[in-house]
Every structure is written in structure tokens, then in C-alpha cells.
Amino acid sequence: MKAALWIIGLLAGLAALVIVVGFVLPATRTGKIDQIVDATPAQLTAVILDKASQPKWREDIAKVEVKSPMRWTETTQKGEVIAFELTRQEAGLLQMRFKSSYGYHGQWEGRLVPTPTGGTHIFVTEQATTPAPIGRILARLFFNPEAFAKAYLNALVAETERRHPRDKP
């Protein structure tokens, strides 16, 4: 009986420690990546905003449901549903906010700066906020925002270059 109480107390203490660690971790994480692309800002913007085509060129996306030009949902291959809203669109800048069925939300920004050679230097920043303390721990263990931003950017570049091939010297 004493051993059972001791084990229960140990497990309760461990659970409390996990929750405390979760509260101490920052709720918001940021991933940033940039790359020079051999495509114009308009070409990159067109691919980014062609939401319906994303399941064809993003292997992690199973489907996209476009609700309006400003709102859509993406369903991942794992079943996560992410609602997006385009909050700002101007020359060289796209901003969106999103909310996931997995309990996090955040913002995405793409800055597209023309290069002297006719290409684009694209800067992608994604901020994700996980309010739940246990979710923060899980996010640290299983999600790298910078790696996610890089994978997205690589897929975007490949699709843009597929749609708009340029002659290479």
C-alpha cells in the first residue's frame, strides 16, 4: 500500500513538473527563412495565392477548401485542419493569420524583394502560439518552425520554377 501511494505521489509530482515546465516555456515560437529565387515577385505571389493548387505541390497538404479569396482551410495529410485568413496583400508583402485544429494559432508573412537580376529575395516568417502548457512541450519536441518554413519555401520555389521556367546560361 505504501509503495502504491509512493508511486502515485511520484507520478503526480512528475505531472506537476511537466505542467510547470510548459508554463515556463514561451508560448510563441518563430521560424524565419530567406532565399533568392529566379522568379519575379509577381510569379511567387501568384503561386502563394493559388491556394487550390497547393495539394499538388505541397506533399504535407491533403486538401484545400477555398471559402473566399481571403479565407481558406488546409487539411494536412495527418488530418490537422488549419484555417487561414489573408490579412494584408500589397506589392512585395503578404500577411496571413491562421488557427489550427491542434490548438495553436499564429501569423505568416512573406516579403518579396526584387533583385537586380530579375529574381526575388523572399523572406518568410512564421510565428506560432501554443496557449496550452503541455502543447508547448509537445510543440518543442515534435515541431521545428524553421524547418517547416524551409520545407514550405523549397516547395514554393520548385512549383514557381516549374510554372515559370527561365533559361539557364
KOLDREN-289856 format. One record per residue (C-alpha): residue number from 1; residue in three letters; x, y, z. Coordinates in nm, 4 decimals. Layout:
SITE  resi  resn         u         v         w
SITE   NUM   ALA         X         Y         Z
...
This chain:
SITE  resi  resn         u         v         w
SITE     1   MET    0.0000    0.0000    0.0000
SITE     2   LYS    0.2836    0.2377    0.0888
SITE     3   ALA    0.4552    0.1619   -0.2411
SITE     4   ALA    0.1370    0.2359   -0.4358
SITE     5   LEU    0.0954    0.5713   -0.2600
SITE     6   TRP    0.4600    0.6500   -0.3196
SITE     7   ILE    0.4234    0.5709   -0.6933
SITE     8   ILE    0.1038    0.7783   -0.7183
SITE     9   GLY    0.2781    1.0681   -0.5427
SITE    10   LEU    0.5777    1.0379   -0.7736
SITE    11   LEU    0.3553    1.0376   -1.0839
SITE    12   ALA    0.1573    1.3370   -0.9546
SITE    13   GLY    0.4817    1.5237   -0.8874
SITE    14   LEU    0.6106    1.4399   -1.2332
SITE    15   ALA    0.2841    1.5594   -1.3918
SITE    16   ALA    0.3048    1.8839   -1.1938
SITE    17   LEU    0.6659    1.9326   -1.3063
SITE    18   VAL    0.5664    1.8840   -1.6714
SITE    19   ILE    0.2890    2.1430   -1.6375
SITE    20   VAL    0.5230    2.3920   -1.4663
SITE    21   VAL    0.7837    2.3448   -1.7413
SITE    22   GLY    0.5101    2.4006   -2.0007
SITE    23   PHE    0.4070    2.7276   -1.8360
SITE    24   VAL    0.7700    2.8444   -1.8251
SITE    25   LEU    0.8258    2.7819   -2.1970
SITE    26   PRO    0.7410    3.0774   -2.4230
SITE    27   ALA    0.4006    3.0358   -2.5875
SITE    28   THR    0.5175    3.1800   -2.9207
SITE    29   ARG    0.7889    3.0428   -3.1468
SITE    30   THR    0.9172    3.1947   -3.4694
SITE    31   GLY    1.0651    3.0396   -3.7799
SITE    32   LYS    1.2458    3.2575   -4.0336
SITE    33   ILE    1.3974    3.1640   -4.3659
SITE    34   ASP    1.5012    3.3542   -4.6763
SITE    35   GLN    1.6165    3.2608   -5.0225
SITE    36   ILE    1.6955    3.4195   -5.3568
SITE    37   VAL    1.4678    3.2799   -5.6264
SITE    38   ASP    1.4958    3.3007   -6.0038
SITE    39   ALA    1.1371    3.4275   -6.0411
SITE    40   THR    0.9669    3.7643   -6.0128
SITE    41   PRO    0.7771    3.8741   -5.7009
SITE    42   ALA    0.4539    3.8603   -5.9051
SITE    43   GLN    0.5217    3.4996   -6.0072
SITE    44   LEU    0.5890    3.3929   -5.6480
SITE    45   THR    0.2828    3.5808   -5.5224
SITE    46   ALA    0.0639    3.4102   -5.7825
SITE    47   VAL    0.1767    3.0655   -5.6660
SITE    48   ILE    0.1327    3.1531   -5.2965
SITE    49   LEU   -0.2200    3.2811   -5.3577
SITE    50   ASP   -0.3195    2.9886   -5.5808
SITE    51   LYS   -0.4457    2.8089   -5.2733
SITE    52   ALA   -0.6451    2.5409   -5.4547
SITE    53   SER   -0.3322    2.4040   -5.6250
SITE    54   GLN   -0.1332    2.3543   -5.3044
SITE    55   PRO   -0.2135    1.9827   -5.2572
SITE    56   LYS   -0.0401    1.9249   -5.5916
SITE    57   TRP    0.2920    2.0790   -5.4875
SITE    58   ARG    0.2963    2.0538   -5.1060
SITE    59   GLU    0.3279    1.6911   -5.0022
SITE    60   ASP    0.2038    1.7626   -4.6468
SITE    61   ILE   -0.1318    1.9047   -4.7674
SITE    62   ALA   -0.4175    1.6624   -4.8435
SITE    63   LYS   -0.6777    1.9199   -4.9471
SITE    64   VAL   -0.7625    2.2896   -4.9539
SITE    65   GLU   -1.1112    2.4345   -4.9272
SITE    66   VAL   -1.1295    2.7925   -5.0562
SITE    67   LYS   -1.4098    2.9784   -4.8791
SITE    68   SER   -1.3377    3.3208   -5.0313
SITE    69   PRO   -1.0368    3.4979   -5.1842
SITE    70   MET   -0.9364    3.5961   -4.8292
SITE    71   ARG   -1.0247    3.2760   -4.6368
SITE    72   TRP   -0.9458    2.9076   -4.6843
SITE    73   THR   -0.8690    2.5916   -4.4902
SITE    74   GLU   -0.5896    2.3446   -4.5421
SITE    75   THR   -0.6165    1.9846   -4.4275
SITE    76   THR   -0.2839    1.8122   -4.3743
SITE    77   GLN   -0.2051    1.4506   -4.4511
SITE    78   LYS   -0.2277    1.3892   -4.0733
SITE    79   GLY   -0.5827    1.5303   -4.0543
SITE    80   GLU   -0.4991    1.8673   -3.8991
SITE    81   VAL   -0.7278    2.1455   -4.0245
SITE    82   ILE   -0.5772    2.4947   -4.0443
SITE    83   ALA   -0.7983    2.7966   -4.1153
SITE    84   PHE   -0.6220    3.0846   -4.2920
SITE    85   GLU   -0.7126    3.4462   -4.3499
SITE    86   LEU   -0.5193    3.6760   -4.5823
SITE    87   THR   -0.4894    3.9961   -4.3774
SITE    88   ARG   -0.2650    4.2068   -4.5999
SITE    89   GLN   -0.1675    4.1957   -4.9639
SITE    90   GLU    0.0378    4.4631   -5.1310
SITE    91   ALA    0.3320    4.4740   -5.3672
SITE    92   GLY    0.6112    4.2760   -5.2054
SITE    93   LEU    0.4177    4.1793   -4.8924
SITE    94   LEU    0.1704    3.9082   -4.7957
SITE    95   GLN    0.0443    3.8560   -4.4413
SITE    96   MET   -0.1873    3.5864   -4.3122
SITE    97   ARG   -0.3126    3.4606   -3.9814
SITE    98   PHE   -0.4047    3.1018   -3.9074
SITE    99   LYS   -0.5687    2.8803   -3.6467
SITE   100   SER   -0.5114    2.5063   -3.6185
SITE   101   SER   -0.7425    2.2317   -3.5005
SITE   102   TYR   -0.4392    2.1175   -3.2965
SITE   103   GLY   -0.4754    2.4182   -3.0641
SITE   104   TYR   -0.2187    2.6676   -3.1906
SITE   105   HIS   -0.2582    2.9863   -3.3918
SITE   106   GLY   -0.0295    3.2403   -3.5483
SITE   107   GLN    0.0814    3.4600   -3.8338
SITE   108   TRP    0.2659    3.4114   -4.1588
SITE   109   GLU    0.4472    3.6826   -4.3527
SITE   110   GLY    0.6175    3.6758   -4.6887
SITE   111   ARG    0.8311    3.9714   -4.8017
SITE   112   LEU    0.9318    3.9648   -5.1673
SITE   113   VAL    1.2154    4.1972   -5.2664
SITE   114   PRO    1.3142    4.2218   -5.6352
SITE   115   THR    1.6790    4.1504   -5.7123
SITE   116   PRO    1.8859    4.3346   -5.9767
SITE   117   THR    1.8917    4.0160   -6.1879
SITE   118   GLY    1.5115    3.9970   -6.2159
SITE   119   GLY    1.4680    3.7429   -5.9392
SITE   120   THR    1.3306    3.7782   -5.5881
SITE   121   HIS    1.4763    3.7646   -5.2409
SITE   122   ILE    1.1920    3.6133   -5.0382
SITE   123   PHE    1.1808    3.6348   -4.6597
SITE   124   VAL    0.9316    3.4062   -4.4840
SITE   125   THR    0.8458    3.4489   -4.1158
SITE   126   GLU    0.6022    3.2251   -3.9327
SITE   127   GLN    0.5005    3.2764   -3.5703
SITE   128   ALA    0.3004    3.0071   -3.3941
SITE   129   THR    0.1493    3.0466   -3.0479
SITE   130   THR    0.0572    2.7435   -2.8399
SITE   131   PRO   -0.1505    2.8529   -2.5383
SITE   132   ALA   -0.1630    2.5153   -2.3583
SITE   133   PRO    0.1436    2.4330   -2.1455
SITE   134   ILE    0.1512    2.0653   -2.2439
SITE   135   GLY    0.1036    2.1690   -2.6076
SITE   136   ARG    0.4132    2.3894   -2.5755
SITE   137   ILE    0.6202    2.0914   -2.4656
SITE   138   LEU    0.4844    1.8749   -2.7477
SITE   139   ALA    0.5490    2.1539   -2.9986
SITE   140   ARG    0.9111    2.1762   -2.8803
SITE   141   LEU    0.9534    1.8016   -2.9144
SITE   142   PHE    0.7801    1.7452   -3.2473
SITE   143   PHE    0.7712    2.0730   -3.4439
SITE   144   ASN    1.0535    2.2909   -3.5705
SITE   145   PRO    0.9098    2.6153   -3.7141
SITE   146   GLU    1.2266    2.6960   -3.9065
SITE   147   ALA    1.2362    2.3517   -4.0686
SITE   148   PHE    0.8672    2.3863   -4.1562
SITE   149   ALA    0.9262    2.7308   -4.3121
SITE   150   LYS    1.2206    2.5905   -4.5108
SITE   151   ALA    1.0177    2.2951   -4.6400
SITE   152   TYR    0.7378    2.5321   -4.7464
SITE   153   LEU    0.9816    2.7675   -4.9172
SITE   154   ASN    1.1541    2.4813   -5.1012
SITE   155   ALA    0.8189    2.3540   -5.2312
SITE   156   LEU    0.7132    2.7086   -5.3284
SITE   157   VAL    1.0350    2.7687   -5.5203
SITE   158   ALA    1.0108    2.4347   -5.7011
SITE   159   GLU    0.6491    2.4995   -5.8042
SITE   160   THR    0.7225    2.8571   -5.9145
SITE   161   GLU    1.0176    2.7415   -6.1242
SITE   162   ARG    0.8033    2.4624   -6.2722
SITE   163   ARG    0.5362    2.7138   -6.3753
SITE   164   HIS    0.7803    2.9823   -6.4911
SITE   165   PRO    1.0994    2.8194   -6.6202
SITE   166   ARG    1.3814    3.0549   -6.7068
SITE   167   ASP    1.6643    2.9874   -6.9460
SITE   168   LYS    1.9783    2.8997   -6.7538
SITE   169   PRO    2.3105    3.0182   -6.9009
